[in-house]
């Protein structure tokens, strides 16, 4: 995918400030550089930088140097001397970030760091007034210290961050057609969603260990889209995968050293304004955690997610400072605060951003369940999805509130079941339904709906019953077998006509070519199958419609190939063949889609039974 010129990651440069503000910025940064030059990164009881991992002096000095280098990394490249490339500064800043996360004392080439600090300071001293200097992201005075309450607040923001991004990535994944390049893209996006779930679990574990809590299933917390993430600069939309959405995903996941302005929301829209990136938030969480004692992480040790539940050894209970830092390092290394980490979320989105475009469904932007009210079937499917999504959120939050072993096992089984056996098939059903000039899609709305009398969160038993009830209602209004058979017959007949026309156009464009002959062979086969279609029973019509749909897509491929050959022979015929290829492909897909509705009623009936029998909440 290639970005259009209209959407590119934004630069931090170009922010206008007054002369007085510029003076303050320059003085503050110069002071930071001066203090960093005086700091020693050798531990007092070590040689060449190695020593006790509890050295307070080392940690203090590391924070000072890290702060100063980050200040330099945030400067516009034009303000740096020519012999100090910004890339060099970013590499050092990345290494210092990793050192901040490590429990060990790490050896540094302090002379190299000092060269960067001295060059940057000299450059600032010579510039005098510079109105384009960006504002400081935090108050100067490293190392920063946070109390126990501030740490809990920042971790809670981290939980809400993950909650806000998961629907964005799930929606984009479901919008990709599961064929050809789309299969690979779907797999990549599914991996990112799984890692976001891991981050949610780790952040929640940390919050629980600190004695904090957060309600995920709450009308004040469940994200509402469109939303604004990261400094109100990045609009968050439920939308199909495209260059615009990928650009926003890159900004959301921007590493701490990348030049993308970013920030994160606090309680669905109120963002801690001092943060310019997710990475900065997590850096402050790391510094906060380092200032706490081991005994402050001993709350709720028996009601956290652990590896035997999900994710293997990547997921673990937080029991002390060391495990808390390990959890934060996992999150940051997977893409929310580090530069150039292979296969980080940022890196995956970046590759998709510049790679080939998969076929996507024409899904709506920021759909609401109420938008579907005029279509009873789609409306009930959407309500079912909302109820399942909220039941998942409620179940996750209950894991952090439940110690009883048998109850926890049922909650964990429910999470597996809701995600794989309920949400996924409901999303795939929605994306197959026609809506306006495209298709429907999941809304991730709070359940019950906003205009419902019972707007407050439902208790687990009631939410479970409501989910089963909504799925049953969807099954009741799903198209009947006769309706599906009639629609499939019409779509198959249209596809058969398209195959015949495309085959003829292929032969006109490239007579006697292998592709034209192949299109003709398939067309003859389809014609024989399509004759007498109206005399078949529903099951036969559905089966034949699916096959005709597949054959139509193959004819489209051969017709398109014949059109390419025909451009050297007969341009007019080639163009007509190319148009026919597009039309027959669409007709073939429509036939398959119409026939595919045949199993939906039965699927929903089975799904309702599964929910009742397997996903009941522990009392």
Secondary structure, DSSP 8 states (H G I E B T S, - for coil): ----TT-----S------HHHHHHHHHHHHHHHHHHHH---S-TT-STT---TT-HHHHHHHHHHHHHHHHHHTS-GGGS-TTS-HHHHHHHHHHHHHHHH-SS-----HHHHHHHHHHHHHHHHHH---TT----SS-S-SS----HHHHHHHHHHHHHHHHHHHHHHHHHHHHB-SSTHHHHHHHHHHHHHHHHHHHHHHHHHHHHHTT----SSSTTTS--SSEEETTTTEEE----SSHHHHHHHHHHT--TTSS-----EETTTEE-TT-SSHHHHHHHHHHHHHTS-GGGG-SSTTSS--TTTTTGGG-----SHHHHHHHHHHHIIIIIS-TT-TT-HHHHHHHHHHS----B--B-SS--GGGGTTSHHHHHHHHHHHHHHHHHHHHHHHHTT---HHHHHHHHHHHHHIIIIIIHHHHHHHHTSEETTEE-------SS-TTSS--S---HHHHHHHHHHHHHHHHHHS--HHHHHHHHHHHHHHHHHHHHHHHHHHHHHSTT-HHHHHHHHHHHHHHHHHTTGGGS-HHHHHHHHHHHHHHHHHHHHHHHHHHHHHTTT-HHHHHHHHHHHHHHHHHHHHHHHHHHGGGHHHHHHHHHHHHHHH-----
